[in-house]
Amino acid sequence: MSTQNKTIGIVGARGHTGVELIRLIAAHPALELVFVSSRELDGERVADHVEGFAGELRYASLDADAVAAQMADVVILALPNGKAAPYVAAIEASRPDTLVLDLSADYRFDDRWYYGLPELTRDRWRGEKRISNPGCYATAIELSVTPLKDLLAAPPVCFGVSGYSGAGTTPSDKNDPEKLRDNLMPYALTGHMHEKEASRHLGLPVEFMPHVAPHFRGLTVTTNLYLSRSLKREDVLARFHAAYDGEKLVDVTDEAPWVSRIAHSHRAEVGGFAVSADGKRVVVVATLDNLLKGAATQAMQNINRAIGVDEYTAIPV
């Protein structure tokens, strides 16, 4: 390894996002993957589970102290909500300068952690070694609302539809292809974690109604925005272009984007921009791959910036 290279490990590497992270790290010139923790796959070769991964690295079942004992420069926590704290505590006790990136919701409401949605919070990073990765739906909501936030007359109303990979790998109705076949499954229609998250980070109440669809990956959020004054469609477009034209991973499209077109893409698309006759209601559609820009790609953006390399290193743009 060069002096610039950093060692990195993943806790909870069996999940869909863990697989995407392994692929991104394998292609990274400045990161060396030194451990992947998974109880279920303990002892099995990573290469047997992740297409395109080469080498003899094996999954290991590591508790919090064992993860801290790895002494990695960077640790990604890809665990279910509510499971991160013991790992954070163990790392802080043994090697507090480790960069910790948490993919769960556990620290998205903690002001001591940097909330890493680079397109919106890049200028707020102050060298923190604790990074909370935003939720997939929350990313789409916040990208949809921010350019018009100063003109809102009412809470944004967001209708979300996600592929079932967003429900994780633990079996449930929300990731059962048979139950989802020819179906659209509503759930958590008030108080969803991403509703709370987007509300907190936008600084205004958001109303969000999520659904699961039969496709595997990718999500769509259609957001209704009521404005305090009339805007023409070209004014709305101008605001979104001004916000995102300099961003490599956010595309502003004239037409409403389709979820099928962003599966396996590292970019988010925001478009549609339907404006009511009185100019006071705007409907915006955002799509992104929940496993990539909604999780692994965004994690890599945050890690790249924190280790001092170009934000888009190892991310196909």
PLY file of the C-alpha trace (Angstrom):
ply
format ascii 1.0
element vertex 317
property float x
property float y
property float z
element edge 316
property int vertex1
property int vertex2
end_header
0.00 0.00 0.00
1.09 3.57 -0.60
1.20 6.00 2.31
-2.09 7.44 1.05
-3.92 4.11 1.12
-6.34 3.38 3.95
-7.56 0.10 5.36
-11.33 -0.34 5.50
-13.76 -2.88 6.93
-17.51 -3.49 6.67
-19.78 -4.70 9.47
-23.00 -6.27 8.20
-21.56 -7.08 4.79
-24.12 -9.76 3.81
-26.86 -7.28 2.90
-27.57 -5.84 -0.53
-25.77 -2.58 0.27
-22.79 -4.49 1.67
-22.34 -6.23 -1.68
-22.39 -2.89 -3.53
-19.87 -1.43 -1.07
-17.51 -4.38 -1.57
-17.61 -3.81 -5.34
-16.91 -0.09 -5.00
-14.06 -0.64 -2.54
-12.51 -3.35 -4.73
-12.21 -0.78 -7.55
-10.81 1.95 -5.26
-7.13 2.85 -5.69
-6.73 4.22 -2.15
-8.67 1.68 -0.05
-7.75 -1.86 0.99
-10.61 -4.03 2.25
-9.23 -5.86 5.30
-12.33 -7.38 6.87
-15.99 -8.05 6.14
-18.12 -9.09 9.08
-21.15 -11.35 8.71
-22.46 -13.96 11.14
-24.37 -15.87 8.48
-21.43 -16.13 6.04
-18.65 -16.66 8.61
-15.69 -18.42 7.00
-16.97 -18.22 3.42
-14.98 -16.53 0.66
-16.17 -13.07 -0.31
-15.39 -13.90 -3.95
-17.99 -16.70 -3.84
-20.73 -14.20 -2.98
-19.73 -10.97 -4.74
-19.42 -11.10 -8.49
-16.27 -9.37 -9.70
-14.44 -9.60 -6.36
-11.02 -11.29 -6.51
-8.89 -12.53 -3.66
-9.04 -14.86 -0.69
-10.68 -12.54 1.85
-13.28 -14.38 3.92
-16.27 -13.22 5.90
-15.80 -13.32 9.67
-18.26 -13.11 12.54
-16.87 -10.19 14.55
-18.40 -8.66 17.67
-17.85 -5.00 18.53
-14.53 -5.54 20.33
-13.23 -7.75 17.52
-14.13 -5.08 14.96
-12.29 -2.43 16.98
-9.28 -4.78 17.30
-8.93 -4.83 13.50
-7.59 -1.25 13.82
-8.88 -0.31 10.37
-8.60 3.31 9.23
-12.25 3.28 8.09
-15.19 1.20 9.37
-18.56 1.09 7.61
-21.50 -0.02 9.75
-24.15 -1.57 7.46
-26.39 -2.84 10.25
-30.14 -2.68 10.96
-31.37 0.35 12.91
-30.51 0.23 16.59
-27.41 -1.97 16.28
-24.55 0.51 15.74
-23.89 1.84 19.26
-21.74 -1.04 20.66
-19.43 -0.87 17.63
-19.10 2.89 17.87
-18.34 2.63 21.60
-15.69 -0.05 21.08
-13.98 1.90 18.30
-14.02 5.11 20.33
-12.45 3.27 23.26
-9.60 1.71 21.28
-8.96 3.91 18.22
-11.06 7.09 18.30
-9.47 8.56 15.17
-11.02 5.77 13.06
-13.39 7.12 10.42
-16.81 5.57 11.12
-19.60 5.76 8.55
-23.00 4.52 9.69
-25.59 3.51 7.12
-28.45 3.11 9.59
-30.71 5.82 11.01
-29.02 5.63 14.43
-27.01 8.87 14.16
-29.00 10.90 11.60
-30.53 12.87 14.47
-27.27 13.35 16.41
-25.69 16.78 15.95
-22.28 15.36 16.86
-22.31 13.34 13.63
-21.94 14.86 10.17
-25.01 14.17 8.03
-23.48 13.35 4.67
-25.72 14.23 1.76
-22.87 15.84 -0.22
-24.96 17.77 -2.74
-26.73 19.56 0.12
-24.38 19.37 3.12
-20.91 19.36 1.55
-20.09 22.82 2.93
-21.02 21.76 6.48
-18.36 19.06 6.81
-15.74 20.14 9.34
-13.44 17.15 9.30
-15.71 14.96 11.43
-14.67 11.30 11.83
-18.28 10.26 12.46
-20.48 10.35 9.38
-24.16 9.41 9.20
-25.21 8.33 5.72
-28.69 9.58 4.72
-31.61 7.29 4.03
-32.48 6.46 0.43
-35.97 7.97 0.47
-34.77 10.95 2.52
-32.09 11.66 -0.10
-34.70 11.78 -2.87
-37.07 13.92 -0.79
-34.41 16.43 0.22
-33.10 16.77 -3.35
-36.69 17.35 -4.53
-37.59 20.01 -1.96
-34.44 22.05 -1.34
-34.44 24.27 -4.47
-37.97 25.53 -3.61
-37.71 25.39 0.18
-37.78 29.16 0.67
-41.13 29.46 -1.19
-43.16 26.73 0.48
-46.62 27.59 1.80
-47.37 24.11 3.24
-45.56 20.87 4.12
-44.32 18.89 1.09
-46.42 15.80 0.43
-44.34 12.90 -0.89
-45.58 9.63 -2.40
-42.82 7.02 -2.47
-42.47 3.67 -4.23
-39.40 1.48 -3.72
-38.17 -1.83 -4.99
-38.14 -4.60 -2.41
-34.35 -4.56 -1.94
-35.08 -1.59 0.32
-36.66 -4.00 2.80
-33.32 -5.76 3.32
-32.50 -9.46 3.35
-34.39 -10.54 6.49
-37.58 -12.23 5.19
-40.78 -10.18 5.50
-43.92 -9.39 3.53
-42.13 -6.33 2.08
-39.43 -8.40 0.36
-41.46 -11.50 -0.55
-41.69 -11.53 -4.39
-44.79 -13.75 -4.28
-46.74 -11.37 -2.03
-45.57 -8.39 -4.08
-46.44 -9.89 -7.45
-48.97 -7.63 -9.25
-49.17 -5.65 -6.02
-48.27 -2.32 -4.43
-47.83 -2.59 -0.66
-48.34 0.56 1.46
-46.69 0.73 4.89
-45.70 3.23 7.64
-48.00 5.85 6.12
-47.28 8.33 8.91
-44.14 8.66 11.00
-41.78 6.71 8.70
-38.13 7.12 9.77
-37.30 8.89 6.51
-40.22 11.29 7.03
-38.68 12.28 10.37
-35.20 12.44 8.85
-36.16 14.63 5.89
-38.19 16.90 8.17
-35.22 17.36 10.49
-32.65 18.10 7.81
-34.89 20.28 5.66
-35.98 22.20 8.76
-39.68 21.88 7.88
-42.39 19.22 8.25
-42.58 16.64 5.47
-45.48 14.24 4.84
-44.37 10.93 3.35
-46.29 7.81 2.27
-44.06 4.87 1.26
-44.98 1.79 -0.76
-43.12 -1.34 -1.90
-43.43 -2.55 -5.49
-42.51 -5.87 -7.19
-39.28 -4.59 -8.77
-35.98 -5.26 -6.97
-34.06 -1.98 -6.95
-34.68 1.71 -7.43
-37.16 4.14 -5.91
-39.41 6.98 -7.03
-40.62 9.90 -4.93
-43.35 12.16 -6.35
-43.53 15.36 -4.30
-46.33 17.91 -4.21
-45.08 21.43 -3.34
-47.45 24.29 -2.55
-45.83 27.70 -3.08
-46.41 31.05 -1.39
-46.24 32.84 -4.75
-46.74 31.89 -8.38
-43.84 30.58 -10.43
-43.61 29.81 -14.13
-42.26 26.41 -15.10
-39.07 27.97 -16.48
-38.48 29.62 -13.09
-38.82 26.26 -11.36
-36.44 24.63 -13.83
-33.95 27.46 -13.38
-33.87 26.88 -9.63
-33.19 23.16 -10.00
-30.56 23.68 -12.68
-28.84 26.27 -10.49
-28.83 23.82 -7.59
-27.62 20.71 -9.40
-26.02 21.45 -12.76
-22.60 21.40 -11.09
-23.28 18.01 -9.51
-21.96 14.88 -11.20
-24.45 12.57 -9.50
-27.70 14.56 -9.83
-29.33 15.02 -13.24
-32.16 17.52 -13.77
-34.47 16.17 -16.48
-37.32 17.91 -18.27
-39.53 14.82 -18.30
-40.46 12.89 -15.17
-37.74 10.24 -14.68
-38.45 6.50 -14.76
-37.19 4.17 -12.06
-36.22 1.51 -14.62
-33.66 3.89 -16.09
-31.73 4.47 -12.86
-31.41 0.85 -11.69
-27.65 0.19 -11.31
-26.93 3.90 -11.83
-24.91 5.95 -9.34
-26.89 9.08 -10.17
-30.19 10.54 -8.98
-32.59 12.07 -11.50
-34.98 14.89 -10.63
-37.56 16.04 -13.16
-41.16 16.37 -14.26
-41.76 19.85 -12.85
-45.49 20.00 -13.52
-46.86 23.42 -12.55
-50.54 24.16 -11.85
-52.44 26.80 -13.81
-52.11 29.34 -10.98
-48.36 28.66 -10.62
-48.64 27.87 -6.93
-48.38 24.08 -7.05
-45.37 22.18 -8.39
-45.00 18.41 -8.70
-41.43 17.07 -8.76
-40.37 13.47 -9.40
-37.06 12.06 -8.15
-35.62 8.61 -8.82
-32.47 6.90 -7.57
-31.08 3.43 -6.98
-31.70 2.84 -3.28
-28.62 0.59 -3.01
-26.27 3.05 -4.76
-26.98 6.80 -4.58
-29.37 5.91 -1.76
-26.66 4.04 0.17
-23.31 2.69 -1.11
-22.45 5.41 -3.64
-23.26 8.15 -1.16
-21.15 6.37 1.47
-18.24 6.33 -0.97
-18.65 10.06 -1.68
-18.44 10.74 2.05
-15.48 8.42 2.65
-13.56 9.85 -0.31
-13.88 13.37 1.01
-12.94 12.31 4.53
-9.75 10.51 3.43
-8.73 13.40 1.19
-9.21 12.00 -2.31
-11.52 13.21 -5.07
-15.16 12.79 -4.05
-15.96 10.62 -7.07
-12.99 8.21 -6.85
-14.09 4.69 -7.84
-17.63 5.91 -8.62
-18.54 5.57 -12.31
-19.90 8.99 -13.34
0 1
1 2
2 3
3 4
4 5
5 6
6 7
7 8
8 9
9 10
10 11
11 12
12 13
13 14
14 15
15 16
16 17
17 18
18 19
19 20
20 21
21 22
22 23
23 24
24 25
25 26
26 27
27 28
28 29
29 30
30 31
31 32
32 33
33 34
34 35
35 36
36 37
37 38
38 39
39 40
40 41
41 42
42 43
43 44
44 45
45 46
46 47
47 48
48 49
49 50
50 51
51 52
52 53
53 54
54 55
55 56
56 57
57 58
58 59
59 60
60 61
61 62
62 63
63 64
64 65
65 66
66 67
67 68
68 69
69 70
70 71
71 72
72 73
73 74
74 75
75 76
76 77
77 78
78 79
79 80
80 81
81 82
82 83
83 84
84 85
85 86
86 87
87 88
88 89
89 90
90 91
91 92
92 93
93 94
94 95
95 96
96 97
97 98
98 99
99 100
100 101
101 102
102 103
103 104
104 105
105 106
106 107
107 108
108 109
109 110
110 111
111 112
112 113
113 114
114 115
115 116
116 117
117 118
118 119
119 120
120 121
121 122
122 123
123 124
124 125
125 126
126 127
127 128
128 129
129 130
130 131
131 132
132 133
133 134
134 135
135 136
136 137
137 138
138 139
139 140
140 141
141 142
142 143
143 144
144 145
145 146
146 147
147 148
148 149
149 150
150 151
151 152
152 153
153 154
154 155
155 156
156 157
157 158
158 159
159 160
160 161
161 162
162 163
163 164
164 165
165 166
166 167
167 168
168 169
169 170
170 171
171 172
172 173
173 174
174 175
175 176
176 177
177 178
178 179
179 180
180 181
181 182
182 183
183 184
184 185
185 186
186 187
187 188
188 189
189 190
190 191
191 192
192 193
193 194
194 195
195 196
196 197
197 198
198 199
199 200
200 201
201 202
202 203
203 204
204 205
205 206
206 207
207 208
208 209
209 210
210 211
211 212
212 213
213 214
214 215
215 216
216 217
217 218
218 219
219 220
220 221
221 222
222 223
223 224
224 225
225 226
226 227
227 228
228 229
229 230
230 231
231 232
232 233
233 234
234 235
235 236
236 237
237 238
238 239
239 240
240 241
241 242
242 243
243 244
244 245
245 246
246 247
247 248
248 249
249 250
250 251
251 252
252 253
253 254
254 255
255 256
256 257
257 258
258 259
259 260
260 261
261 262
262 263
263 264
264 265
265 266
266 267
267 268
268 269
269 270
270 271
271 272
272 273
273 274
274 275
275 276
276 277
277 278
278 279
279 280
280 281
281 282
282 283
283 284
284 285
285 286
286 287
287 288
288 289
289 290
290 291
291 292
292 293
293 294
294 295
295 296
296 297
297 298
298 299
299 300
300 301
301 302
302 303
303 304
304 305
305 306
306 307
307 308
308 309
309 310
310 311
311 312
312 313
313 314
314 315
315 316
